[in-house]
Amino acid sequence: MTTRLELEEKWKGILAARGRIAPDYGGFSSSALPGAVRRFLGGRTADSFAGRLLSSRQGERVLLVVLDGLGYNALRRAGRRLPFLAGCTEDGDLLPVTTVFPSTTSAALTTLHSGKLPGEHGLMEWYLYIQEIEMLLESLPFSPLLPSDRERFDREERSPRMLYDGRTIYSKLSADGIRSAVLQPQATARSIFTKLITRGADTGGYDSLPSALAMLEDMMAGGRHGFIHFYYPGIDTAGHIYGPSSAEYMEEMRKMDAFLASLSASAARHRTSIVMTSDHGQVDVRPDELFMLNDLEGFDGKLAKDSYGPVQPYGSSRDVILKAGEDPQDFAGWLRDRLGGRADVFMSGELASEGLFGSSISARARSRMGDIWILPHGAGNVWYRHYAGERFRFLGVHGGMTGEEMIVPLLIR
């Protein structure tokens, strides 16, 4: 069995050689978890490293804990300030694995809920251009990015199923005769995204960590659910607002370390295997150093146009997606000349051919991948002002391919 130290060396070597970490689909990636859980609960032979780890445990059910924004490197730097997770690391129960690309909540959570990679499900970013309605959306809230599009969006009454309309891990488990539950904060427990991506599960919301712990204990004790998915966004929120090197981010990690210690003790009493992972880590950035593509003279003229004008950039400041006008290759070269050492510029086909989105690309995903991707170097930030007054305040961001963003913890015990 591959050890934590071997994986740490693996990722260091790849980062030194290539300058970026690609998702290790088919290997050491959190994307293997939905399939591993289903096979474990169905009594079938493990077909992935996650499945083999899970099969070595004796639980009768699985509790998946997803801590949004918790990077493996940040966890390791915290060391003994996180006593429970430090102990799990030393015991070999906690490993560094890759998340999906792009390293975003939209992409990773959809994979964890569906078992599909970003190239299949197509929900790869928070800001997406939806070709069917010719509009930039904030994807998970299913809301237009541009204030000027609000009236048209409301008038046309579009179905959120255009975001995702496939099966979920819960509907698959239900077909296997296994009942599932999903527990999230009250604020998102009944959101559009939650309804789409948790079909087949019993869903609920919690208003505090003590209430969440009590609810999870009741679920495990009740024995009705073979699979329970618990989601906590507080670490990610602290990282965005204060930065992942902040005291506030550290405090959120400490809070969850204590929570996991209590949850682990309860799980052991109720013969439940705990799996903990994250969707991505974060990098520290400075909003005042944000490079705006609007400042490049002639930039808008090179963008593709729809019925309402140029298709503005989308994605995020760590993975900018562009739809090009007449000559995508020429546009990419033009950007490389002007961005210099600030970022790498790729054709979307290059990234797809590397397998960064998975081996299969659906028509829906292809329409959202655009023509060009800008991936800033290091902790750089490249973005675009979509409308007057748009604010950029985040001190922690993600979406790129640094070790901070791509390497996440995987705990199975």
Number of C-alpha atoms within 10 A of each C-alpha: 6 10 12 18 11 12 15 15 11 12 20 15 13 14 16 10 10 9 15 18 25 27 25 19 19 13 14 20 23 29 30 24 23 22 19 24 25 23 18 22 20 14 10 12 12 19 14 17 19 24 21 15 16 25 20 11 15 12 20 16 24 26 28 23 21 20 24 23 32 29 28 27 19 22 21 16 11 16 13 12 16 20 15 18 26 17 14 15 20 10 10 15 17 23 23 28 24 29 33 30 29 27 30 31 24 20 27 28 22 27 29 24 22 24 24 24 26 27 25 21 24 26 28 30 29 19 23 26 27 16 13 10 13 14 22 22 23 18 22 20 14 21 18 21 19 14 10 10 15 12 10 12 16 11 8 9 8 12 8 17 14 13 21 16 12 14 17 23 25 28 20 17 21 16 11 12 12 19 20 25 21 23 22 20 19 13 10 16 19 15 13 16 20 18 16 21 25 23 21 21 24 14 18 17 19 18 11 10 14 11 12 22 17 13 16 22 16 13 18 23 16 10 15 13 19 24 27 24 23 19 19 19 17 20 24 28 19 24 29 22 16 18 23 28 17 15 13 18 24 21 15 18 23 20 15 20 18 15 16 19 14 13 19 19 11 19 23 14 11 19 17 25 21 22 22 20 26 30 31 34 34 32 25 20 21 16 14 9 10 15 18 13 18 13 10 12 8 10 13 18 11 20 21 19 17 11 8 9 11 16 22 19 26 27 26 24 24 28 27 24 28 27 24 24 17 11 12 19 14 13 21 21 13 14 19 17 10 12 18 10 10 18 21 15 22 18 19 18 15 13 17 17 11 11 18 20 26 21 14 15 19 12 12 19 18 16 16 22 28 23 23 25 26 27 23 24 18 18 19 20 25 21 22 18 15 15 11 6 7 10 10 13 13 17 20 25 29 29 28 32 27 22 25 23 30 32 33 29 29 24 23 22 21
